Amino acid sequence: MRTSPPRRGRRASTSALELLARLAAEGKVRAVIDQTCPMVDIAAAHAYVERGRSKGKVVVDIA
């Protein structure tokens, strides 16, 4: 069963989120993390994402 991702600006439905949670729990989907950066480098991380260079999620470490 394939569902299309929600469009920008729209909220995901409960059923779509439940499906995603189940697939993640089963190990069928995983988040791809491109890089992790400290909070002090958030401007550079944002620019990196805006340039379209990221191949996954960019995580900002706030600790």
N, C-alpha and C positions, 0 to 999 in steps of 0.2 A: 504494500500500500504506500503510495507516494503522496505527499502533500506539499504544496508549494509554500515557501517561507512567507511570512507576512510582509506586506509592502511597508516601506518606511512611513512612519507616522501613524500606523495602524496598530492596534493592540492584538496580540495573539489570543486566539480563543482558548478556553479551558481545555477543550479536547485536544488541540494541537500541543499544548504544554504537557498534558498528560502523556501523549504519545512520545514526545521528546524525552520526558523523564523515564518512561519505560524502556525506550531504546538505549538511553545512556546507562541505565541499570543493567541491561543485558549486554553491555559492551559493544553495541552495534554502531554507536556514534561516540566520538570523542572530540573535545575542543582541541584545536591546533593553536599552540602559543608560539608566535613568531619571536617575541622577545619580552623581557622583563626589564623595567627601568625604575630607578628611584624617583620619588616625588620631585626632587630638585630638577630632574630632566624632563618634566612633563611637557614643556613647550616643544622640545626636540621630538618627543614621542608623538605628540599631536601632529607636528609637521610631517613626520615619517608616514603616518597613516593617511593624512590628507594628500600626499604625493602619490598614493596608490601603490606604495612599495611593499606593504606588509603582505605576508603570505598566510597570515593567521591573526589571532588576537594579540594585541599589545597590552601587557599587564603593567599597571603602575603599582609599585610597592609603596604602601603608605606607612609601613612600620619603621 
